[in-house]
Amino acid sequence: MADIAHDAVARQLLALEEALLDPTVRKNAERVDALLDEGFSEFGSSGKVWTRDAVLKMLAQETGYSAPLVMDYACHSLAMGVALVTYRALGVDAATKKPQSTLRSSVWVRREQGWRIRFHQGTRATTA
């Protein structure tokens, strides 16, 4: 039998991940700020480590980004109010215009204000 509460959280976190991939949201510092936990960090697919402030600054200046397609999405409960989200993002590299596949994982924590992303990692992968 499916866990209805888990399914609802999984759908909610998928919507939040897709929001963070949406170019309109990414340009809106207030919306991104509301989704990033205070201690947020990211290991980027480039190998660079990003802080919360660096991500906010970078996204505000981002150009030529188009939202990738989310595939193979999964959500796993790690503890009460903590979830691991994994998926494959299929898109097009803005610079080379070639297909790009990235394996992504995010740790989300439930705060008083709602779900916030605490950690994210992207790893370049072969296209599916």
Buried (B, 14 or more C-beta within 10 A) or exposed (E): EEEEEEEEBBEBBBEBBBBBBBBEBBBBEEBBEEBBBEEBBBBBBEEEEBEBEBBBEEBEEEEEBEBBEBEEBEBEBEEEEEBBBBBBBBBBEEEEEEEBBBBBBBBBBBEEEEBBBBBBBBEEBEEE
